[in-house]
Amino acid sequence: MSELTGKVALVTGGSRGIGAAIAVRLAHEGAHVALTYHRAADQAAVVVGQIESAGRRGVAIAADSADPDAVTGAVAQTVAEFGRLDVLVNNAGVFPTGPLQEVTLAELDHAIAVHIRAVFLASQAAAGHMGDSGRIISIGSCFAERVPYAGISLYTMTKSALLGLTKGLARDLGPCGITATVVHPGCTDTDMNPAEGPDAAAELGFIALGHYGTGADLAATVAHLAGEGGRYITGTSIAVDGGYAA
């Protein structure tokens, strides 16, 4: 029997990249998986197909993480579909970049909405449905630990906030047996940040191992935290960044 057999996971932003890899890995570990997507319905359908090929049930939920009602609605829909929720992976994100002086109020509000408000609301809603082995896992960024160049202040601010939230969640939910952790990815080979992309050569100089990671690398750590391996890990962050922040 797989470690997560019978459990249900919700992965936000699960239609591609790191989120898709996590959703599929959790299915292979035995979980039924719901995932949210914003625009990529076709990609979400492919991931659901991969979940089902692993012998588990999958469902794709259209939800913009900048919309608070959509965030809480995704949690409610997951519970309605599967009857429970055991693992929440807050993965949905944006990557605002540019000179500090050019950041607009709209960009600021959007990044806060997606990276902070959505994570808070989803965690708050999910906790009410979780039993004493619930897991809340948020996907942060290596830039929360190290900022090697200019132009990412907004992104680093919002991703750094996840650790403070996670520490608070650990205290609030620890008595219920629910853990809360952050996983900080480094340079990960996805369509948004390809290992052969124009910025890759510069990024490689910051990576101790000298190469990009994969979605599978992140998914392995999330699966560990979601299972029995994560039962005594809470209120902290784990870097899966190839030594980017070393």
HELIX and SHEET records of a PDB file:
HELIX    1   1 GLY A   17  HIS A   28  1                                  12    
HELIX    2   2 ALA A   41  SER A   53  1                                  13    
HELIX    3   3 PRO A   68  PHE A   82  1                                  15    
HELIX    4   4 LEU A  100  GLU A  102  5                                   3    
HELIX    5   5 LEU A  105  ILE A  112  1                                   8    
HELIX    6   6 ALA A  113  ARG A  117  3                                   5    
HELIX    7   7 ALA A  118  ALA A  127  1                                  10    
HELIX    8   8 CYS A  142  ALA A  144  5                                   3    
HELIX    9   9 SER A  153  LEU A  173  1                                  21    
HELIX   10  10 GLY A  174  CYS A  176  5                                   3    
HELIX   11  11 ALA A  200  LEU A  204  1                                   5    
HELIX   12  12 GLY A  215  ALA A  226  1                                  12    
HELIX   13  13 GLU A  228  GLY A  230  5                                   3    
SHEET    1   A 7 GLY A  58  ALA A  62  0                                        
SHEET    2   A 7 HIS A  32  TYR A  37  1                                        
SHEET    3   A 7 VAL A   8  VAL A  11  1                                        
SHEET    4   A 7 VAL A  87  ASN A  90  1                                        
SHEET    5   A 7 ARG A 135  ILE A 139  1                                        
SHEET    6   A 7 THR A 179  PRO A 185  1                                        
SHEET    7   A 7 THR A 236  VAL A 240  1                                        
END                                                                             
